[in-house]
Amino acid sequence: MKDYNEKAAMLAVNFAVNVKPGDLVFIQGSEVANDLIKAVYIETLKAGGHPIVQSGIKGIDVARYKYSNDEQLAYFNPVRELIMTKAQKMISVYADHNRQKMTLINPEKVKLTRSSPKFMEVMKIYQERLAKKEIKWTIVPYPCDSFAQDAKMDTESYKEFIYKALKLDSENPAEAWREIEEKQEKIIEILNKVDKIQVLGEDTDLTLSVKGRPWENCCGHENLPDGEVFTSPIEDSINGRIRFTYPGIYQGKEIKNILLEFKDGRVIKGIADEGQELLDSILTIDNADIIGEFAIGTNYGIQKFTKNMLFDEKMGGTMHMALGMGFPETKSENTLCAIHWDILKDMKSEDSKIIADGKVIYQAGKWLI
């Protein structure tokens, strides 16, 4: 196996965001991933970009929530504002020392940070820049111990899992993702003509409209690994109920067996077997009771739930929806919500179906188109 850091950095810099000479490139991540951060930095320099690096110190984010007063929590770092409004490329190296670090933090403190006027102002500018394609971003994972533990793997096996999921075992990883792009484009062409969608499955009968909402082909540019197609449904069109068969992971905390009921686009009932208080808190965030994303996982090379949504939402045979923020590129009208929280449902049972304008297009985890 060739060096993971070198190959992952090359894929992120030269394919995912395609750094050009003169690009201002913001690179961020935890210090646990410093080897990969350094590799991304070097690849950015080779591509002619101007890298700015922010490497988080262990425990510093928890310290902020633990010791800050309300005014400090609502304060938005002007350096961060400069980056989000000026950088052409953003690469997030995804890793963590401890995935349970936020367990004892009051979610209301996080809510205060993410709903502050300055945060919302900068997010609006950032979303506008995304819509205008003034900025490109990607996330690339680092095989750290905490992720391996969540996935119930040893770290070396987890590294191999990530290596294959990113197509780094291919002779030309970028070309492998281009081939996926071509295959998924055929599905996108069909989905872009659809109006009504119905989802059927365990405790699930949900209807929604995607008329006029473009679908996105996720093929290695914004997430590594990738493999999904998604859109933002018309906000007030969602009715019915859906049970998410996998736990929802929010800031490292699990919410199990979530059932959501919708009426005219908003959650009117949300229950969970475990984590009810946290679910209730999430649903009180402004417009977090609206669905911002409807998506279907297409990466059949990922078949293990790892409690890491970067991988899990891509699993072939699953679908997911996100509460909160949608995307400008899919014409969402809910682009300024403080959260975008993905929740996953298995669709492999024979009675699990997705029906588009009266025709079954997906059943038992497989496309029929």
Residue frames relative to the residue before (quaternion, step in Angstrom):
aa qw qx qy qz dx dy dz
M 1.0000 0.0000 0.0000 0.0000 0.00 0.00 0.00
K 0.3865 -0.7148 0.5304 0.2417 3.58 -0.73 1.02
D 0.7061 -0.4808 0.3127 0.4153 3.55 -1.24 0.44
Y 0.4500 -0.7134 0.4721 0.2562 3.58 -0.65 1.15
N 0.6761 0.5231 -0.3130 0.4139 3.58 0.77 -1.02
E 0.6690 0.5081 -0.3017 0.4508 3.57 0.89 -0.93
K 0.7071 0.4584 -0.2746 0.4632 3.60 0.83 -0.98
A 0.6474 0.5106 -0.3232 0.4645 3.60 1.00 -0.80
A 0.6462 0.5179 -0.3164 0.4626 3.58 1.00 -0.82
M 0.6440 0.5188 -0.3218 0.4610 3.60 0.95 -0.84
L 0.6649 0.5017 -0.3059 0.4612 3.58 0.96 -0.87
A 0.6732 0.5042 -0.2971 0.4521 3.59 0.93 -0.90
V 0.7401 0.4379 -0.2332 0.4540 3.57 0.80 -1.03
N 0.7997 0.3590 -0.1657 0.4518 3.58 0.75 -1.05
F 0.7519 0.3295 -0.2065 0.5324 3.59 1.20 -0.43
A 0.7190 0.4781 -0.2822 0.4180 3.59 0.58 -1.14
V 0.8158 0.1425 -0.0751 0.5555 3.61 0.71 -1.03
N 0.2753 -0.8125 0.4819 0.1784 3.59 1.30 -0.20
V 0.0563 -0.8351 0.5470 -0.0166 3.55 0.54 1.23
K 0.1636 -0.7793 0.6022 0.0581 3.54 -0.96 1.00
P 0.6513 -0.5008 0.3763 0.4282 3.61 -1.19 0.42
G 0.7944 0.2914 -0.2335 0.4790 3.57 -0.89 0.96
D 0.5016 0.6589 -0.4299 0.3598 3.62 1.23 -0.22
L 0.3237 -0.6841 0.6173 0.2148 3.55 -1.13 0.78
V 0.0627 -0.8342 0.5462 -0.0424 3.57 -0.45 1.27
F 0.1828 -0.7786 0.5945 0.0835 3.57 -0.67 1.14
I 0.0741 -0.7910 0.6071 -0.0125 3.56 -0.75 1.14
Q 0.0547 0.8187 -0.5676 0.0676 3.58 -0.69 1.05
G 0.2511 0.7616 -0.5757 0.1594 3.54 -1.24 0.50
S 0.6199 -0.5348 0.4265 0.3846 3.52 -1.36 0.11
E 0.5974 -0.5873 0.4047 0.3666 3.57 -1.13 0.61
V 0.5340 0.6201 -0.4125 0.4002 3.61 1.18 -0.36
A 0.7305 0.3850 -0.2120 0.5227 3.58 1.24 -0.52
N 0.2190 0.8304 -0.4959 0.1285 3.58 1.15 0.45
D 0.6063 0.5611 -0.3673 0.4274 3.62 1.04 -0.65
L 0.6917 0.4474 -0.2773 0.4944 3.59 0.96 -0.85
I 0.6023 0.5480 -0.3569 0.4577 3.59 1.04 -0.72
K 0.6538 0.5052 -0.3106 0.4699 3.58 0.94 -0.87
A 0.6495 0.5173 -0.3202 0.4562 3.60 0.96 -0.84
V 0.6418 0.5043 -0.3164 0.4835 3.60 1.02 -0.79
Y 0.6157 0.5483 -0.3298 0.4599 3.58 1.05 -0.81
I 0.6805 0.4858 -0.2888 0.4664 3.59 0.85 -0.98
E 0.6613 0.5049 -0.3132 0.4579 3.61 0.92 -0.87
T 0.6217 0.5394 -0.3329 0.4602 3.57 1.10 -0.72
L 0.6431 0.5097 -0.3152 0.4767 3.57 1.00 -0.81
K 0.6436 0.5251 -0.3209 0.4551 3.59 0.98 -0.83
A 0.6911 0.4706 -0.2689 0.4782 3.57 1.11 -0.71
G 0.5681 -0.6302 0.3680 0.3804 3.59 1.28 -0.04
G 0.4912 0.6741 -0.4257 0.3508 3.60 1.25 0.21
H 0.3981 -0.6723 0.5660 0.2630 3.54 -1.39 0.16
P 0.1467 -0.8465 0.5066 0.0725 3.61 -0.03 1.26
I 0.1081 -0.7271 0.6739 0.0735 3.53 -1.20 0.76
V 0.1381 -0.8348 0.5320 0.0324 3.60 -0.61 1.11
Q 0.0208 -0.7541 0.6562 0.0165 3.53 -1.09 0.84
S 0.0288 -0.8038 0.5932 -0.0335 3.56 -0.47 1.24
G 0.3610 -0.7813 0.4733 0.1876 3.56 -0.50 1.21
I 0.3833 -0.7144 0.5437 0.2170 3.56 -1.07 0.80
K 0.5941 -0.6010 0.4042 0.3500 3.56 -0.96 0.87
G 0.8488 0.1943 -0.1576 0.4658 3.56 -0.84 1.04
I 0.5288 0.6772 -0.4071 0.3098 3.58 1.20 -0.29
D 0.6439 0.5182 -0.3354 0.4520 3.60 1.03 -0.68
V 0.6337 0.5093 -0.3271 0.4817 3.58 1.04 -0.74
A 0.6285 0.5473 -0.3325 0.4413 3.59 0.99 -0.83
R 0.6155 0.5572 -0.3495 0.4342 3.57 1.04 -0.75
Y 0.7142 0.4393 -0.2595 0.4792 3.58 0.82 -0.98
K 0.6622 0.5335 -0.3060 0.4280 3.59 1.06 -0.69
Y 0.8230 0.2820 -0.1118 0.4803 3.57 0.92 -0.88
S 0.5674 0.6102 -0.3945 0.3874 3.64 1.18 -0.22
N 0.3781 -0.6631 0.5850 0.2741 3.52 -1.24 0.53
D 0.7408 -0.4250 0.2672 0.4462 3.58 -1.27 0.15
E 0.6381 0.5283 -0.3314 0.4516 3.58 1.00 -0.80
Q 0.6698 0.4942 -0.2965 0.4682 3.58 0.93 -0.84
L 0.6423 0.5267 -0.3250 0.4521 3.58 1.03 -0.74
A 0.6974 0.4610 -0.2651 0.4805 3.58 1.08 -0.73
Y 0.5283 0.6435 -0.4035 0.3794 3.59 1.27 -0.25
F 0.1902 -0.7776 0.5910 0.0989 3.57 -0.93 0.93
N 0.4816 -0.7001 0.4599 0.2576 3.53 -0.73 1.17
P 0.3941 -0.7463 0.4781 0.2432 3.64 -0.57 1.08
V 0.5714 0.5604 -0.3889 0.4563 3.60 1.17 -0.43
R 0.6394 0.5110 -0.3125 0.4821 3.56 1.03 -0.82
E 0.6287 0.5302 -0.3320 0.4619 3.57 1.02 -0.78
L 0.6403 0.5292 -0.3209 0.4549 3.58 0.94 -0.86
I 0.6614 0.5123 -0.3042 0.4555 3.56 0.94 -0.90
M 0.7158 0.4706 -0.2640 0.4432 3.58 0.80 -1.03
T 0.7261 0.4153 -0.2418 0.4918 3.59 1.16 -0.49
K 0.7653 0.3708 -0.1951 0.4886 3.60 1.24 -0.26
A 0.6119 0.5813 -0.3667 0.3915 3.62 1.03 -0.69
Q 0.3792 -0.7116 0.5440 0.2322 3.58 -1.14 0.69
K 0.7910 0.1367 -0.0526 0.5941 3.58 1.13 -0.66
M 0.0774 -0.7763 0.6244 0.0397 3.56 -1.14 0.73
I 0.0436 -0.7860 0.6167 -0.0053 3.57 -0.85 1.01
S 0.1205 -0.7940 0.5947 0.0373 3.57 -0.63 1.17
V 0.2111 -0.7521 0.6146 0.1102 3.54 -0.72 1.11
Y 0.2352 -0.8346 0.4933 0.0687 3.51 -0.41 1.33
A 0.3263 0.7081 -0.5642 0.2717 3.56 -0.58 1.24
D 0.0555 -0.8015 0.5950 0.0228 3.57 -1.23 0.33
H 0.4887 -0.6366 0.5086 0.3118 3.55 -1.18 0.61
N 0.8127 0.0274 0.0780 0.5768 3.54 0.90 -1.01
R 0.2968 -0.7922 0.5108 0.1528 3.60 -0.41 1.22
Q 0.6798 0.4688 -0.2873 0.4853 3.60 1.25 -0.26
K 0.3411 0.8023 -0.4530 0.1863 3.58 1.26 0.12
M 0.7195 0.4477 -0.2552 0.4655 3.61 1.11 -0.63
T 0.3573 0.7838 -0.4610 0.2132 3.59 1.28 -0.02
L 0.7696 0.3630 -0.1903 0.4896 3.61 0.90 -0.87
I 0.5320 0.6231 -0.4089 0.4019 3.59 1.27 0.05
N 0.4766 -0.6702 0.4951 0.2803 3.56 -0.88 0.99
P 0.4360 -0.7223 0.4644 0.2693 3.65 -0.61 1.06
E 0.5604 0.6011 -0.3908 0.4145 3.60 1.19 -0.41
K 0.6086 0.5442 -0.3505 0.4589 3.59 1.13 -0.58
V 0.6455 0.4972 -0.3119 0.4887 3.56 1.00 -0.81
K 0.6251 0.5452 -0.3252 0.4542 3.56 1.01 -0.84
L 0.6402 0.5303 -0.3253 0.4507 3.59 0.97 -0.85
T 0.6494 0.5170 -0.3128 0.4617 3.59 0.99 -0.81
R 0.7663 0.4159 -0.2005 0.4469 3.56 0.78 -1.07
S 0.7168 0.3993 -0.2662 0.5058 3.59 1.21 -0.14
S 0.3839 0.7287 -0.4868 0.2910 3.58 1.25 0.24
P 0.6227 -0.5711 0.3719 0.3845 3.63 -1.04 0.66
K 0.6739 0.4955 -0.3128 0.4500 3.61 0.92 -0.82
F 0.6124 0.5370 -0.3467 0.4653 3.58 1.02 -0.76
M 0.6864 0.4850 -0.2860 0.4603 3.57 0.87 -0.96
E 0.6223 0.5476 -0.3316 0.4505 3.60 1.07 -0.74
V 0.6894 0.4624 -0.2780 0.4833 3.57 0.89 -0.95
M 0.6304 0.5297 -0.3383 0.4556 3.60 1.01 -0.74
K 0.6148 0.5435 -0.3470 0.4541 3.59 1.05 -0.71
I 0.6556 0.4984 -0.3029 0.4796 3.57 0.95 -0.89
Y 0.6497 0.5276 -0.3062 0.4536 3.56 0.97 -0.91
Q 0.6676 0.4931 -0.3011 0.4696 3.59 0.93 -0.88
E 0.6314 0.5210 -0.3307 0.4697 3.58 1.04 -0.72
R 0.6445 0.5117 -0.3151 0.4727 3.58 1.02 -0.77
L 0.6187 0.5319 -0.3369 0.4699 3.57 1.06 -0.73
A 0.6645 0.5183 -0.3002 0.4469 3.56 0.91 -0.97
K 0.7092 0.4350 -0.2420 0.4993 3.57 1.09 -0.75
K 0.3892 -0.7408 0.4484 0.3140 3.57 1.38 -0.07
E 0.3205 0.7450 -0.5093 0.2877 3.54 1.06 0.85
I 0.7747 0.1922 -0.1069 0.5928 3.56 1.27 -0.32
K 0.1186 -0.7631 0.6308 0.0749 3.57 -1.13 0.72
W 0.0792 -0.8080 0.5836 0.0161 3.57 -1.02 0.80
T 0.0008 -0.7739 0.6316 0.0456 3.50 -1.32 0.32
I 0.2714 -0.7123 0.6209 0.1830 3.53 -1.35 0.41
V 0.0189 -0.7888 0.6143 -0.0073 3.57 -0.90 0.91
P 0.3474 -0.7877 0.4730 0.1874 3.62 -0.66 1.08
Y 0.2490 -0.7204 0.6264 0.1636 3.50 -1.32 0.51
P 0.4273 -0.7365 0.4614 0.2492 3.64 -0.78 0.95
C 0.0668 0.8327 -0.5415 0.0949 3.56 0.36 1.27
D 0.6893 -0.5063 0.3332 0.3969 3.56 -1.26 0.42
S 0.6674 0.5236 -0.3245 0.4185 3.61 0.87 -0.89
F 0.6433 0.5006 -0.3255 0.4792 3.61 1.02 -0.72
A 0.6364 0.5254 -0.3213 0.4644 3.57 1.02 -0.82
Q 0.6422 0.5250 -0.3210 0.4571 3.59 0.98 -0.82
D 0.6476 0.5122 -0.3198 0.4648 3.59 0.94 -0.85
A 0.7070 0.4519 -0.2449 0.4857 3.56 1.05 -0.81
K 0.3760 -0.7452 0.4601 0.3028 3.57 1.38 -0.07
M 0.5138 0.5851 -0.4438 0.4435 3.53 0.91 1.07
D 0.4855 -0.5626 0.5455 0.3876 3.53 -1.29 0.19
T 0.6567 -0.5693 0.3219 0.3754 3.57 -1.12 0.64
E 0.6454 0.5213 -0.3334 0.4478 3.60 0.99 -0.75
S 0.6506 0.4957 -0.3157 0.4809 3.60 1.01 -0.78
Y 0.6346 0.5241 -0.3264 0.4648 3.56 1.05 -0.75
K 0.6145 0.5425 -0.3374 0.4629 3.56 1.06 -0.74
E 0.6518 0.5013 -0.3085 0.4781 3.58 0.98 -0.82
F 0.6113 0.5536 -0.3290 0.4600 3.57 1.09 -0.80
I 0.6807 0.4698 -0.2833 0.4855 3.60 0.88 -0.93
Y 0.6132 0.5805 -0.3366 0.4168 3.57 0.97 -0.92
K 0.7092 0.4381 -0.2488 0.4931 3.56 0.92 -0.96
A 0.6365 0.5473 -0.3331 0.4294 3.60 1.00 -0.82
L 0.6960 0.4439 -0.2596 0.5012 3.59 1.13 -0.65
K 0.4374 -0.7061 0.4352 0.3474 3.59 1.34 -0.04
L 0.3361 0.7612 -0.4954 0.2494 3.58 1.14 0.52
D 0.5989 0.5521 -0.3619 0.4533 3.56 1.28 -0.19
S 0.5218 0.6125 -0.4141 0.4257 3.58 1.33 -0.01
E 0.6007 -0.5606 0.4208 0.3844 3.56 -1.16 0.53
N 0.7770 0.0618 -0.0219 0.6260 3.56 1.12 -0.77
P 0.2782 -0.8096 0.4911 0.1608 3.62 0.03 1.27
A 0.6352 0.5321 -0.3396 0.4449 3.61 0.94 -0.81
E 0.6638 0.4950 -0.3068 0.4693 3.58 0.95 -0.84
A 0.6108 0.5509 -0.3481 0.4497 3.60 1.06 -0.72
W 0.6720 0.4710 -0.2952 0.4894 3.61 1.01 -0.77
R 0.6068 0.5420 -0.3598 0.4567 3.61 1.08 -0.59
E 0.6308 0.5257 -0.3324 0.4640 3.59 1.04 -0.72
I 0.6272 0.5172 -0.3245 0.4835 3.58 1.06 -0.75
E 0.6150 0.5570 -0.3360 0.4457 3.55 1.02 -0.82
E 0.6680 0.5060 -0.2967 0.4580 3.59 0.92 -0.90
K 0.6618 0.5051 -0.3066 0.4614 3.61 0.92 -0.87
Q 0.7094 0.4653 -0.2677 0.4567 3.57 0.88 -0.93
E 0.5596 0.6135 -0.3898 0.3983 3.56 1.16 -0.51
K 0.6156 0.5479 -0.3429 0.4508 3.58 1.11 -0.63
I 0.6371 0.5025 -0.3137 0.4932 3.58 1.10 -0.72
I 0.6306 0.5487 -0.3205 0.4456 3.57 1.01 -0.88
E 0.6317 0.5514 -0.3343 0.4303 3.58 0.94 -0.85
I 0.6690 0.4767 -0.2910 0.4904 3.58 1.04 -0.77
L 0.6832 0.5069 -0.2923 0.4369 3.58 0.84 -0.98
N 0.6262 0.5598 -0.3415 0.4219 3.60 1.06 -0.65
K 0.6696 0.4767 -0.2994 0.4846 3.60 1.25 -0.24
V 0.5527 0.6510 -0.3661 0.3697 3.59 1.31 -0.17
D 0.2672 -0.7301 0.6071 0.1641 3.54 -1.23 0.66
K 0.8415 0.1449 -0.0363 0.5192 3.58 0.27 -1.29
I 0.0816 -0.7731 0.6282 0.0325 3.55 -1.06 0.88
Q 0.0789 -0.7633 0.6396 0.0460 3.53 -1.10 0.82
V 0.1602 -0.7702 0.6128 0.0750 3.56 -0.97 0.94
L 0.0532 -0.7925 0.6074 -0.0094 3.56 -0.81 1.08
G 0.3096 0.7321 -0.5680 0.2136 3.56 -1.11 0.71
E 0.7944 -0.2715 0.2144 0.4993 3.54 -1.26 -0.41
D 0.8339 -0.0873 0.0094 0.5449 3.60 -0.66 1.17
T 0.6150 0.5632 -0.3212 0.4488 3.58 1.13 0.59
D 0.2284 0.6937 -0.6668 0.1482 3.49 -1.03 0.99
L 0.1306 0.8197 -0.5266 0.1835 3.52 0.06 1.37
T 0.0870 -0.7869 0.6086 0.0535 3.57 -0.98 0.83
L 0.0734 0.7823 -0.6143 0.0732 3.54 -1.14 0.68
S 0.3382 -0.7211 0.5656 0.2138 3.53 -1.32 0.31
V 0.1093 -0.7783 0.6157 0.0559 3.54 -1.08 0.83
K 0.2713 0.8003 -0.4973 0.1966 3.57 1.25 0.36
G 0.8374 0.1507 -0.1386 0.5069 3.55 -0.78 1.07
R 0.6097 0.5296 -0.3614 0.4661 3.59 1.27 0.01
P 0.3505 -0.7699 0.4913 0.2075 3.61 -0.44 1.15
W 0.3656 -0.7065 0.5654 0.2179 3.54 -1.17 0.70
E 0.3081 -0.7542 0.5575 0.1595 3.55 -1.13 0.74
N 0.3299 -0.7316 0.5756 0.1568 3.52 -1.08 0.90
C 0.1209 -0.8238 0.5527 0.0340 3.57 -0.28 1.27
C 0.1560 0.8255 -0.5035 0.2017 3.53 -0.19 1.32
G 0.8140 -0.3261 0.1370 0.4607 3.57 0.85 0.96
H 0.5774 0.6138 -0.3865 0.3749 3.60 1.18 0.08
E 0.8041 0.2630 -0.1411 0.5142 3.61 0.93 -0.79
N 0.7686 0.1589 -0.1243 0.6070 3.59 1.18 -0.41
L 0.0517 -0.7446 0.6634 0.0527 3.52 -1.14 0.71
P 0.4632 -0.3074 -0.8025 0.2164 1.59 -1.14 2.22
D 0.2947 -0.7436 0.5746 0.1733 3.55 -1.32 0.18
G 0.3417 0.7387 -0.5464 0.1977 3.52 -1.33 -0.20
E 0.5627 0.5366 -0.4563 0.4326 3.56 0.20 1.33
V 0.2003 -0.7070 0.6488 0.1979 3.51 -1.37 0.18
F 0.0360 0.8278 -0.5556 0.0688 3.58 -0.87 0.87
T 0.0363 -0.7525 0.6540 0.0681 3.50 -1.39 0.26
S 0.4202 -0.6404 0.5550 0.3247 3.56 -1.33 -0.11
P 0.3496 -0.7589 0.5031 0.2210 3.63 -0.50 1.11
I 0.6077 -0.5160 0.4382 0.4153 3.55 -1.25 0.39
E 0.5466 -0.7181 0.3221 0.2861 3.49 -0.53 1.29
D 0.7857 0.3352 -0.1935 0.4825 3.62 0.80 -0.88
S 0.5316 0.6746 -0.3771 0.3465 3.60 1.29 0.19
I 0.5997 0.6167 -0.3513 0.3697 3.59 1.20 -0.34
N 0.0963 0.7830 -0.6046 0.1099 3.55 -0.82 1.09
G 0.6525 0.5114 -0.3873 0.4032 3.53 -1.16 0.67
R 0.4834 -0.6575 0.5037 0.2836 3.54 -1.25 -0.46
I 0.0428 -0.7825 0.6209 0.0185 3.53 -1.25 0.54
R 0.1911 -0.7566 0.6146 0.1156 3.55 -1.02 0.86
F 0.2672 -0.7590 0.5776 0.1375 3.54 -0.85 1.04
T 0.3307 -0.8129 0.4563 0.1472 3.55 -0.45 1.26
Y 0.6886 0.3839 -0.2823 0.5466 3.59 1.25 -0.25
P 0.5872 -0.5760 0.4138 0.3902 3.63 -1.11 0.51
G 0.3796 -0.6668 0.5826 0.2680 3.54 -1.14 0.64
I 0.1851 -0.7847 0.5842 0.0934 3.59 -0.82 0.99
Y 0.0481 0.8028 -0.5890 0.0789 3.58 -0.56 1.17
Q 0.8298 -0.1388 0.0241 0.5400 3.55 -0.48 1.29
G 0.7483 -0.4182 0.1982 0.4752 3.53 0.97 0.97
K 0.6448 0.5056 -0.3219 0.4743 3.60 1.25 -0.16
E 0.3616 -0.7452 0.5258 0.1937 3.57 -1.06 0.80
I 0.0810 -0.7334 0.6723 0.0597 3.52 -1.13 0.82
K 0.1776 -0.8590 0.4780 0.0462 3.56 -0.34 1.29
N 0.8691 0.0933 -0.0896 0.4774 3.50 -1.25 0.77
I 0.1054 0.8354 -0.5245 0.1261 3.56 0.74 1.12
L 0.0476 -0.7602 0.6476 0.0210 3.55 -1.02 0.91
L 0.0591 -0.7999 0.5972 0.0026 3.57 -0.74 1.10
E 0.1414 -0.7595 0.6293 0.0848 3.53 -1.09 0.82
F 0.1668 -0.8075 0.5644 0.0396 3.55 -0.93 1.00
K 0.0069 0.7510 -0.6596 -0.0317 3.49 -1.27 0.57
D 0.8440 -0.0754 -0.0021 0.5310 3.54 -0.73 1.15
G 0.7933 -0.3970 0.1585 0.4335 3.53 0.90 1.00
R 0.7360 0.3787 -0.2367 0.5088 3.59 1.20 -0.21
V 0.5330 -0.6098 0.4800 0.3372 3.55 -1.17 0.65
I 0.1259 -0.7957 0.5891 0.0631 3.57 -0.73 1.04
K 0.7863 0.0719 -0.0598 0.6108 3.58 1.28 -0.25
G 0.0391 0.7869 -0.6145 0.0406 3.54 -0.91 0.92
I 0.0538 0.8049 -0.5871 0.0669 3.57 -0.61 1.10
A 0.0623 -0.7819 0.6201 0.0153 3.54 -1.22 0.60
D 0.5225 -0.6299 0.4731 0.3261 3.57 -1.14 0.61
E 0.7896 0.0369 0.0041 0.6126 3.56 1.16 -0.65
G 0.7690 0.3145 -0.2483 0.4981 3.59 -0.87 0.93
Q 0.2360 0.8161 -0.5010 0.1650 3.58 1.19 0.50
E 0.6469 0.5329 -0.3288 0.4353 3.59 0.92 -0.86
L 0.6625 0.4907 -0.3051 0.4766 3.58 0.96 -0.84
L 0.6304 0.5258 -0.3358 0.4618 3.59 0.97 -0.81
D 0.6411 0.5209 -0.3218 0.4627 3.60 0.94 -0.86
S 0.6553 0.5190 -0.3087 0.4538 3.57 0.99 -0.86
I 0.6319 0.5327 -0.3287 0.4571 3.58 0.99 -0.84
L 0.7022 0.4959 -0.2667 0.4357 3.56 0.90 -0.98
T 0.6243 0.5247 -0.3516 0.4597 3.60 1.25 -0.17
I 0.4926 0.6297 -0.4459 0.4026 3.61 1.26 -0.14
D 0.5928 -0.6078 0.3886 0.3579 3.57 -0.90 0.92
N 0.8705 -0.0016 -0.0625 0.4882 3.55 -0.81 1.18
A 0.4292 0.6772 -0.4830 0.3519 3.58 1.18 0.50
D 0.6074 0.5329 -0.3601 0.4662 3.58 1.29 -0.03
I 0.5848 0.5261 -0.3642 0.4986 3.57 1.34 0.35
I 0.4139 -0.7000 0.5191 0.2630 3.59 -1.04 0.72
G 0.2037 -0.8041 0.5518 0.0867 3.56 -0.75 1.09
E 0.8021 0.1391 -0.0588 0.5778 3.58 1.23 -0.41
F 0.0681 -0.7321 0.6763 0.0448 3.53 -1.20 0.78
A 0.0844 0.8418 -0.5166 0.1319 3.59 -0.52 1.14
I 0.2143 -0.7490 0.6171 0.1108 3.53 -1.29 0.53
G 0.3784 -0.7415 0.5143 0.2059 3.57 -0.76 1.09
T 0.1456 -0.8281 0.5403 0.0340 3.59 -0.92 0.91
N 0.5768 0.5968 -0.3821 0.4063 3.60 1.25 -0.05
Y 0.1494 -0.8301 0.5345 0.0540 3.58 -0.02 1.32
G 0.5273 0.6026 -0.4146 0.4323 3.56 1.28 0.10
I 0.6715 0.3879 -0.2788 0.5665 3.57 1.31 -0.21
Q 0.0839 0.8269 -0.5465 0.1028 3.58 -0.47 1.19
K 0.6552 0.4861 -0.3120 0.4868 3.60 1.26 0.13
F 0.3781 -0.7048 0.5558 0.2268 3.58 -0.90 0.96
T 0.1085 -0.8481 0.5187 -0.0034 3.57 -0.57 1.19
K 0.4429 -0.6857 0.4433 0.3704 3.60 1.33 0.00
N 0.6081 0.4775 -0.3571 0.5241 3.56 1.20 0.57
M 0.3248 -0.8102 0.4518 0.1844 3.57 -0.12 1.31
L 0.5100 0.6333 -0.4275 0.3951 3.60 1.16 -0.38
F 0.7281 0.3533 -0.2077 0.5494 3.57 1.15 -0.71
D 0.6974 0.5448 -0.2956 0.3596 3.54 0.72 -1.13
E 0.6672 0.5146 -0.3154 0.4366 3.60 0.97 -0.80
K 0.6479 0.5236 -0.3154 0.4546 3.59 1.25 -0.32
M 0.4406 0.7350 -0.4433 0.2631 3.60 1.22 -0.32
G 0.4328 -0.6713 0.5359 0.2737 3.55 -0.88 0.93
G 0.7603 0.3337 -0.2558 0.4952 3.57 -0.92 0.89
T 0.6791 0.4111 -0.3004 0.5287 3.57 1.25 0.36
M 0.1512 -0.7247 0.6525 0.1620 3.51 -1.39 0.17
H 0.0692 -0.7924 0.6019 0.0713 3.56 -1.21 0.36
M 0.1829 -0.7370 0.6391 0.1226 3.48 -1.35 0.43
A 0.2501 -0.7679 0.5707 0.1486 3.55 -1.14 0.58
L 0.3283 -0.7061 0.5953 0.1980 3.54 -0.94 0.95
G 0.7698 0.3758 -0.2675 0.4412 3.55 -0.98 0.84
M 0.8858 -0.0645 0.0442 0.4573 3.50 -1.16 -0.79
G 0.1964 -0.7418 0.6318 0.1093 3.52 -1.05 0.91
F 0.5521 -0.6428 0.4484 0.2844 3.54 -1.31 -0.15
P 0.5338 -0.6331 0.4513 0.3326 3.59 -0.96 0.80
E 0.6614 0.5365 -0.3175 0.4170 3.58 0.97 -0.83
T 0.7146 0.3685 -0.2507 0.5392 3.59 1.24 -0.34
K 0.5252 -0.6945 0.3603 0.3347 3.56 1.31 0.50
S 0.2323 0.7782 -0.5426 0.2145 3.57 1.08 0.70
E 0.2927 -0.7392 0.5806 0.1756 3.54 -1.17 0.68
N 0.6603 0.4565 -0.2992 0.5159 3.56 1.30 0.28
T 0.2148 0.8413 -0.4677 0.1654 3.56 0.91 0.97
L 0.7147 0.4658 -0.2623 0.4510 3.61 1.18 -0.22
C 0.3474 0.7208 -0.5209 0.2974 3.59 1.18 0.35
A 0.5446 -0.6612 0.4177 0.3028 3.58 -1.05 0.76
I 0.7870 0.2511 -0.1599 0.5404 3.62 1.16 -0.34
H 0.0849 -0.7100 0.6900 0.1125 3.51 -1.40 0.26
W 0.0408 0.8441 -0.5250 0.1006 3.56 -0.07 1.32
D 0.2329 -0.8021 0.5427 0.0891 3.55 -0.45 1.27
I 0.0462 -0.7721 0.6338 0.0084 3.57 -1.03 0.89
L 0.2987 -0.8227 0.4778 0.0749 3.54 -0.81 1.13
K 0.0961 -0.7818 0.6150 0.0366 3.55 -1.12 0.83
D 0.3848 -0.6963 0.5569 0.2386 3.56 -0.97 0.90
M 0.1332 -0.8145 0.5636 0.0351 3.58 -0.94 0.92
K 0.4221 0.7565 -0.4281 0.2574 3.60 1.21 0.35
S 0.5404 0.6126 -0.4256 0.3892 3.62 1.16 -0.27
E 0.6350 -0.5829 0.3543 0.3627 3.58 -1.11 0.72
D 0.7081 0.4570 -0.2718 0.4646 3.61 1.07 -0.65
S 0.5299 0.6072 -0.4166 0.4208 3.58 1.27 0.12
K 0.0882 0.8132 -0.5612 0.1266 3.56 -0.61 1.16
I 0.1555 -0.7045 0.6744 0.1569 3.49 -1.39 0.37
I 0.1231 -0.8017 0.5848 0.0086 3.54 -0.69 1.19
A 0.1089 -0.8001 0.5895 0.0224 3.57 -0.79 1.06
D 0.8300 -0.1264 0.0328 0.5423 3.56 -0.57 1.20
G 0.7689 -0.4030 0.1788 0.4631 3.55 0.90 1.02
K 0.6862 0.4505 -0.2787 0.4986 3.61 1.26 -0.14
V 0.4140 -0.6932 0.5278 0.2635 3.58 -0.90 0.93
I 0.0870 -0.8227 0.5617 0.0121 3.59 -0.58 1.17
Y 0.7824 0.1609 -0.0530 0.5993 3.56 1.28 -0.33
Q 0.1479 0.7922 -0.5786 0.1260 3.59 -0.78 1.01
A 0.8514 0.0677 -0.0799 0.5140 3.54 -1.10 0.85
G 0.7331 -0.4695 0.2339 0.4329 3.56 0.97 0.89
K 0.6947 0.4416 -0.2707 0.4991 3.60 1.25 0.16
W 0.4797 -0.6390 0.5206 0.3010 3.55 -1.17 0.67
L 0.2015 -0.7610 0.6054 0.1172 3.54 -1.14 0.74
I 0.6354 0.4892 -0.3357 0.4943 3.57 1.26 0.37
